[in-house]
Amino acid sequence: MDGDAPDLSLSRTITIEPDLIIRNALPGDRSILVGFREALQDSEREYHPNRPPGVEIGDAHLAYLEELALERDGRIYVAGSAGDILGFLVCFIERLDAGDLHVYDREREYGYISDLYVSPRSRGRGIGTALMEAAESHFRGRGLSVIRVNTLADNRAAIEFYRAIDYGFYEITLEKRLEEK
């Protein structure tokens, strides 16, 4: 990355519309983010049986995501309005292993969205889009050309959302559950 390039990583609060702001998460936001992570986990349980209840993993998994964001030049963004936090996003940079040569060098490092959650009462207001735009800005500022996000195959609402904001299919992972004999 060019040393003179501006840092577009939301080191400040940015107002998206009059009542919505996207900013970096603060330590005081953590209890709300744990609750959001638990809710996200519980919603994913509806789509796949390998997800434990949110209350069992929320705090520890958020700690893991915080560490990933710190280690991999990532961010945890929150969306807020009128003093309430309405959603969050976790993103960081992924790098393919040195021997993993099946993609071009320029795409071996990419932005990754690991978690996106908007509270049910706040959906449909552009909050998810605003959070994604913040992550895109962060990754652009790091000189990346690709962003990836995964969702469970049966989560049609998430797939439709990502497709509506110009994310296309990249890989499809198939699974077979082996029965115990």
Buried (B, 14 or more C-beta within 10 A) or exposed (E): EEEEEEEBBBEEEBEBEEEBBBBBBEEEBBEBBBBBBBBBBBBBBEBEEEBEEBEEBBBEBBEEBBEBBEEBBBBBBBBBBEEEBBBBBBBBBBEBEEEEEEEEEEEBBBBBBBBBBBBEEBBEBBBBBBBBBBBBBBBBBBEBEBBBBEBBEEBEEBBEBBEEEEBEEEEEEEEEEEEEE
